[in-house]
Amino acid sequence: MSMAELIRELAALPSERQDELAAYLLHLRLERNPAWRTEMTQRIDNHQPGQWVSLDDWKTELKAATENP
């Protein structure tokens, strides 16, 4: 399947499926970034509530990371 065919097929998907695909592609992109993986591992393993990141702050960081890969 060519890229043009793939793009046409994806454009025809319902918006919910496109959102699922976008989330999966972001997952794949971030998975290839060793610095991001290291950072997330450290954050997940952090047991000090004062150093935890709020959901809103995380969303802001994620948006910045995806806009400037």
C-alpha positions as CSV (number, residue, x, y, z in Angstrom):
1,M,0.0,0.0,0.0
2,S,1.4,3.4,-0.9
3,M,1.6,6.3,1.5
4,A,-1.1,8.1,-0.6
5,E,-3.4,5.1,-0.3
6,L,-2.8,4.9,3.4
7,I,-3.5,8.6,3.9
8,R,-6.8,8.3,2.1
9,E,-7.8,5.2,4.1
10,L,-6.9,7.0,7.4
11,A,-8.8,10.1,6.4
12,A,-11.9,8.0,5.9
13,L,-11.8,6.6,9.4
14,P,-14.3,7.9,12.0
15,S,-12.8,10.5,14.3
16,E,-12.6,8.2,17.3
17,R,-10.5,5.7,15.3
18,Q,-8.3,8.5,14.1
19,D,-7.8,9.6,17.7
20,E,-6.8,6.0,18.6
21,L,-4.3,5.9,15.8
22,A,-2.9,9.3,16.8
23,A,-2.4,8.1,20.3
24,Y,-0.7,4.9,19.1
25,L,1.6,6.8,16.8
26,L,2.6,9.2,19.6
27,H,3.3,6.1,21.7
28,L,5.6,4.7,19.0
29,R,7.4,8.1,18.6
30,L,8.0,8.5,22.4
31,E,9.1,4.8,22.7
32,R,11.9,5.5,20.3
33,N,13.2,8.4,22.5
34,P,15.5,7.0,25.2
35,A,15.7,10.3,27.1
36,W,11.9,10.3,27.4
37,R,11.8,6.7,28.5
38,T,14.4,7.4,31.2
39,E,12.6,10.5,32.4
40,M,9.2,8.6,32.6
41,T,10.8,5.7,34.5
42,Q,12.3,8.1,37.0
43,R,9.0,9.9,37.4
44,I,7.0,6.7,37.9
45,D,9.5,5.4,40.4
46,N,9.5,8.7,42.4
47,H,7.8,8.1,45.8
48,Q,8.0,11.8,46.9
49,P,4.5,13.4,46.4
50,G,6.1,16.9,46.5
51,Q,7.9,16.0,43.3
52,W,4.9,14.5,41.4
53,V,3.6,16.3,38.3
54,S,0.0,17.3,38.1
55,L,-2.1,16.1,35.2
56,D,-2.4,19.6,33.8
57,D,1.4,20.1,34.0
58,W,1.9,16.7,32.3
59,K,-0.5,17.6,29.5
60,T,1.4,20.9,29.0
61,E,4.7,19.0,28.9
62,L,3.4,16.4,26.5
63,K,2.0,19.1,24.2
64,A,5.4,20.9,24.1
65,A,7.2,17.6,23.5
66,T,5.0,16.6,20.6
67,E,5.2,20.1,19.0
68,N,9.0,20.2,19.2
69,P,10.2,16.5,18.8
